[in-house]
Amino acid sequence: MTIRANWNTGDSFTSTDANEIAAQVNANTEDAATAVANAAAALAAVQDLDPSEVGSAVVSAQTEQEARDVLNIPGTYNLVSVKDYGAVGDGVTDDTDAIEAAYVASVGKIYFPPGVYIYNGTGMSGGWPTVVGEGFASTRIILGADSYLLNIDTQIGALYVRGLKTEGGKGIIRYNWTGSNVIRKYAVQDCEFNYYTECAIASDGADMPYWLIKNCYFESANTTGTIGVALGGGTDQVVIDSCSFVKNRIHLRVKGGNNLQVTNCDFIQFSAVNSSGPRVAVWVVPNTTTNSGQGLVIRNSKFGNENLVAGDYRILYADADGGATNGVKMPVLNADSTGYVYGHLITGCFFGVIGSASNPIVYSTTPNVRGIHITDCYDDGAPYYLEFRTPPTVPNSASTLNVFGPIAGPGLSASVAMTRISNGVGVGYLNDPAGTSGDSSVVRGSGASAAYSNRFAYAAPDFNPSGSCTVGAAEADAFGGTNASTYTFSSGTAYVYAGLSAMTPDVPLFVEFDLKNPDDGNAISHIGVVIWDHAANYHFARRVEVPSVAQGWVSYRYHFTPRTAGSTLRAYFGPAPGLTSGTVTVGRPRFYHGNAAQLGGFRPAIAAEATDAATTQTLANDLRAKLIDLGIIEAT
């Protein structure tokens, strides 16, 4: 009980004081006097003072911890010490009953002074749990084989665990509530969890954001069916920071991963045993809808090659099996998922691999991987950035939002091949501005002649007419050559076309051409530009405005990332939808692969025409006049 009295510093305790306190609490004088005397001694111990010097308008009775609570001393001293309820902490005595009694009395707010405590209970529940020790070097809790430290099956508003080292048990925190729990923070900090046989921290909340797991260590007893952290849905603003995961079957398991921040963590293995199945660093369970986890960030973390075994996974997208809770569910690896993964950023990470390079950065059992970005990482030579269990063969335009690179790695060496993008078709874009990729299918965009090794260039007069249209003779283009022609379309189904070579999937392809109004009074307002193949795939399509007569030549440039190589590929010019006839002059059509556009495209070597001084002067004058017309220089 708490007893309040006016007791000033230096005053001695008298019978009058005892009578006054006794009257307040409706107790007899002897009980009150004993209680206050005990409180004085307790407060003196807390403040490191002589009992006669303890001064306050408020004193506390019964226990040392009550005295601390009354004074509102911050930190651990606002909690109930388990030793106040009989815990010994000598590493020999079973402290289960004392620990649980302290938890019940404090409604979940307990403090473990330095010591070694033995707990064999099934797990404490109730209240808003606050469990604090003096640090993992001082407070150690040994759990029984079937024990959890916290085993919570009712909704809680907050949770705080700090400064503990545990050994053994099935797990440390098991939160079985399956509903939504969007209330306050659930913080676990500065702890070391060792030798658990199930899951260190498990949550089954359908929507339970605001976890903060920081500066913790996770080492299970085995790699058979253990998980470091297993979270349910709704991970908004969950932060897992500066943690070390060193031995688990699954280090981290999340559902979707929306707005989850994983930063500065280690994902390694102290064991080389994966006989019970592949081990996984980060496992993301796909959602059943396209709203599927956007905002997950894995930043500045290490996916080491320590004891990495062929078949292990660093980042895995796979469904969960039918286990009872998230803490015991394992990934389904023998079947494809129909779920979705969307909007993940993996940046600043290190991915070590074993010599056989058999471990991709991301392995997915679902083809629905969209909008992920892997960048600024170091890769030791994985086979793929994104490997699918069943590689997609049908292009999906939504999947081209995936971006891979820049990524540094041994591919910078001529002797080691750089990681390939994927074993799937059309699943993303390789951002390789320096042209460092060792992938032979990637065409560098450096401007050297090799940059045009996959170019598809045609003269405008060489396009083939189809339907009611004609292709005019060669005429002057915008740069002094003769790579232009006027096309006349007599119906909306007419078009001209040219065959293209097979494209390289995942490598940007640039589409460039010049347009001019023929000034014949019959010009169409818009023209359609399409790359299409005989497998009925539209790879590229644009509706382009034809310039006015006054505008002269106008250059257009577009780029896209092809999803397939194409089948009997063709480039088409024709009337835009809704237009039936008209004319347009097309110049310098060109199609080429590259990681960057080539300035000006393919220009004629007009300098070869300057064979004497007079011709050179004429060309210079023509160029000057053109620059004046364009307003680039002044006519002075």
Stockholm file with secondary structure:
# STOCKHOLM 1.0

chainA/1-636         MTIRANWNTGDSFTSTDANEIAAQVNANTEDAATAVANAAAALAAVQDLDPSEVGSAVVSAQTEQEARDVLNIPGTYNLVSVKDYGAVGDGVTDDTDAIEAAYVASVGKIYFPPGVYIYNGTGMSGGWPTVVGEGFASTRIILGADSYLLNIDTQIGALYVRGLKTEGGKGIIRYNWTGSNVIRKYAVQDCEFNYYTECAIASDGADMPYWLIKNCYFESANTTGTIGVALGGGTDQVVIDSCSFVKNRIHLRVKGGNNLQVTNCDFIQFSAVNSSGPRVAVWVVPNTTTNSGQGLVIRNSKFGNENLVAGDYRILYADADGGATNGVKMPVLNADSTGYVYGHLITGCFFGVIGSASNPIVYSTTPNVRGIHITDCYDDGAPYYLEFRTPPTVPNSASTLNVFGPIAGPGLSASVAMTRISNGVGVGYLNDPAGTSGDSSVVRGSGASAAYSNRFAYAAPDFNPSGSCTVGAAEADAFGGTNASTYTFSSGTAYVYAGLSAMTPDVPLFVEFDLKNPDDGNAISHIGVVIWDHAANYHFARRVEVPSVAQGWVSYRYHFTPRTAGSTLRAYFGPAPGLTSGTVTVGRPRFYHGNAAQLGGFRPAIAAEATDAATTQTLANDLRAKLIDLGIIEAT
#=GR chainA/1-636 SS CCCEEEECTTCCCCHHHHHHHHHHHTCCHHHHHHHHHHHHHHHHHHHTCCGGGCCEEECCCSCHHHHHHHHTCCGGGGSEEGGGGTCCCEEEEECHHHHHHHHHHTTSEEEECSEEEEECSSCBCSSSCEEEESCTTTEEEEECTTCEEEEECSCCSCEEEESCEEEESSEEEEECCCSBCCSSCEEEESCEEESCSSEEEEECCSBCCCEEEESCEEECSCSSSCEEEECCSCCTTCEEESCEEEECSEEEEEESCTTCEEESCEECCSCCCCTTSCCEEEEEECBSSSCCCTTCEEESCEECCTTCCTTCEEEEECCBCSCSSTTTCCBCCSSCCCCBEECCEEESCEECCCTTCCCCSEEESCSCEESCEEESEEESCCSEEEEESSCCCSCCGGGGGCEECCEESGGGSTTSCCCEEESSSSCCEECCTTCCCCCTTCCCCSSSGGGGTTEEECCGGGCEEESSEEECCCBCCTTSSSCEEEEEESSTTCEEEEECCCCCTTSCEEEEEEEECCCSSCBCSEEEEEEECTTSCEEEEEEEECCCTTTCCEEEEEEECCSSCCSSCEEEEEECTTCCCEEEEEEEEEEEECSSCCTTCSCCCGGGGCCSHHHHHHHHHHHHHHHHHTTSSCCC
#=GC SS_cons         CCCEEEECTTCCCCHHHHHHHHHHHTCCHHHHHHHHHHHHHHHHHHHTCCGGGCCEEECCCSCHHHHHHHHTCCGGGGSEEGGGGTCCCEEEEECHHHHHHHHHHTTSEEEECSEEEEECSSCBCSSSCEEEESCTTTEEEEECTTCEEEEECSCCSCEEEESCEEEESSEEEEECCCSBCCSSCEEEESCEEESCSSEEEEECCSBCCCEEEESCEEECSCSSSCEEEECCSCCTTCEEESCEEEECSEEEEEESCTTCEEESCEECCSCCCCTTSCCEEEEEECBSSSCCCTTCEEESCEECCTTCCTTCEEEEECCBCSCSSTTTCCBCCSSCCCCBEECCEEESCEECCCTTCCCCSEEESCSCEESCEEESEEESCCSEEEEESSCCCSCCGGGGGCEECCEESGGGSTTSCCCEEESSSSCCEECCTTCCCCCTTCCCCSSSGGGGTTEEECCGGGCEEESSEEECCCBCCTTSSSCEEEEEESSTTCEEEEECCCCCTTSCEEEEEEEECCCSSCBCSEEEEEEECTTSCEEEEEEEECCCTTTCCEEEEEEECCSSCCSSCEEEEEECTTCCCEEEEEEEEEEEECSSCCTTCSCCCGGGGCCSHHHHHHHHHHHHHHHHHTTSSCCC
//
